[in-house]
C-alpha cells in the first residue's frame, strides 16, 4: 500500500493557506522535514500523525488517505444494512452492486439490494415501474438462493414473500395501485431487512 501522505499534507496546507514553516512550528519539526514529507522522500514519524491530523482538523485515517474497504461478505452485509436503515439508495446501491459482483448469490446482500432498489423506485411522487420491478427481481433472486436451514421467522416471512412476488407481471395484476404494492412489499420485508 502506497501512502499519499505527502500530497495530502500539501493539499490540506494549501486549503488552509498554511506555510511549511507554520506547519513545522506547530508540530515541532524543521521546515526541511515538512518539505521531505511533501516531496515523498520521507514520512512523518508515527508519533506525529495525531498531532498533524489535529492541526488540520482531520482524523489520522483521513491524513493517511485510508479508507476501510469491505473485506468479506459479512463486512458488506453490515455496511449495506446500516445504509439501508437510512434509506440512502444513492450510497447503498453502488456498494450493493459492488458486493453482488463478488457475492452474487448472497441472500442478505440480494435482499438489501432489493430494498434499496425499491426505495429508489418509490422515492418520487410517481413510482418508477421499471425500478420497482427490478427490486422484485432482486427479492425473487434472494428467495431462490436462500438456504433451507434458516430460522423459522425467515421461513414464515419467505412464504409470504413467495406469494407476493410470484412472476412480476402477475404481482402487478393482483394489486390495485402502486401504493398498495409498495405498502405490501415493504411491510412484508420489514422483519427480514431491519
N, C-alpha and C positions, 0 to 999 in steps of 0.2 A: 504494500500500500504506500503510495507516494503522498507525502504530506505537502499541502499547498499553503502552509502557514505563512511563508514569506509574502506571497501575493495577497493573502488575506489581510495581513498586517498593513501592507501598502494601501489596499483599498479602504480599510477602516480608518487608517490615519488620514487619508485624503478626504474621506467623507466628513471627518470631524475637524478638518483644517488644522491638523496637529503636525508639528515638525518632528524629524527624527530626534532632535535634541530634547524636545519636550517629552517624548515617549521615553527616551533613555533616562532622563532625570526622574520621571515618575516611577520607573521600575528599578532604578539603581544600577544601570549598566552604562557602558560607553556608547557614544554615537556610532562608533565603528561596529559595535556588536549589533545594533539595530540594522545598520547597513548590510552586514553579513547575513542577517536573517532574511531581509527583504530580497537580497540577491540569490538566496538559496544556497549560500556557501556553508552556513551552519544553521542549527535550530536553536531556539531559546532553551535554556536549562529547564528541565521539567518542573522545578520548584517555582519558576517564574510564571508558568502558564496561568495559574489562578489570578495572579496579580495583573498580568497583561489583559486577560479576559475581563477582569473587573474594571480596568482602566477604560476599556471600550464598551463596557456595559453589555457584555455578551457572555454566554456560557463557554466553558472550555471546549465543549463539543463544537460549538459554532466557530470558535477561534481556530480549531483544527480542521474545520470544514468536514466534520464527521457526522454521518447520518447512520442510524441503526437501521439496517435493512432486514426484512424478514429472512430467516434462515431456513425455516421449515414450514410445513403446512399449519402447525399449531400457531406459530407466530402470525401467519397471515390471517387465520381464523380470528385470533384475538383482536388484531388491529381492525379488520373489516367489521367485526361485531361492534366494536366501540364506535366506529364511524356510522354504522347502520343505525345505532341508537339516536344519533343526532340527525338522521335523515339527510346527510350531506352527500348526495349522489355524485356531485362534481368531484369530490375527493375519493369517495368509495369505489366508484365504477372503474377508474383506471387501476386502482390497487387490486380489485377483484379480478379484472381481466388479466393482470399480470399473474395473479395467483392461479387462475384457471389454466394458463399456459403451462405452468409447472405441475399442477394437480388437477387435471381436467375431470376427474371422477370423484372429487371430494364432496361429500354430501353437504357439509356445513357451508363451504365456500359457494357451492351452487345455490344453496338456499339464500344466503346473504346476497348473492348476485341477483337472484330473482326479486328479492325485496327492494334492493337499491334501484333496479330497473323499473319496478312498479312505482317507486317514489318518483322517478324521473318522468315516467309516462303519465302520472297523475298530478304533476306539480303545478299545472296551469288550470284555468277555468275549463278549458275543453281538453279532456284527456287525449293523448296520442295513442290511437288504436294499435299501431304497429309496435310501439314500445311496450304497451300493456301485454300484447300477445307474446312478445319476446320474453317478458317476465314469466308468463305462464309456461313457456318452453323451458326456462331455467328451473321452475318448480317441478315440472314433469321429469326433467333430467335428474334432479336431486332425488326424486322418488325412485327412479329406476336404478340408481346406484347405491341406495341406502342398504346397509347390511340388515339381514333379518333378525339378528340378535340384539335389537335395540330395546331400550326401556319401554314399558307399557304406555307411558304418556305419549311418546313419539309414535308408537304403532296406532294408537287411537286417533291422534291428530292426522296421521298419514292416511288412514282410511277415509276420513272426512275430505282430505285434500284430493284423493283419487276420485271421489265422487264429483268434487267441484271441477277438477282440472281436465278430466277426460280429454278428448280431442278439443283443441282450441275453438274451432268453429261451433261445435255443439255447446260449449260453455256460453258463447255469445248468444246463441238462440235461447238458452234456458233462462236468461236474465232479462228483465225489463229495461234496465238502463245501465250505463257505465258506472254510475254511483253505486248501484246495487252490487255490481261485480267487485268494485273496489272494496266496499264495506265487507262483503263476504270473504274475499280472499284475505284481506288484512286481519279480520278477526280470527280467522282460522289459523293463520300463520303466526299470530302473536305469541302463542305459547311455545312455538318452535324457535322463533328468532330471538326473542328477548329474554 
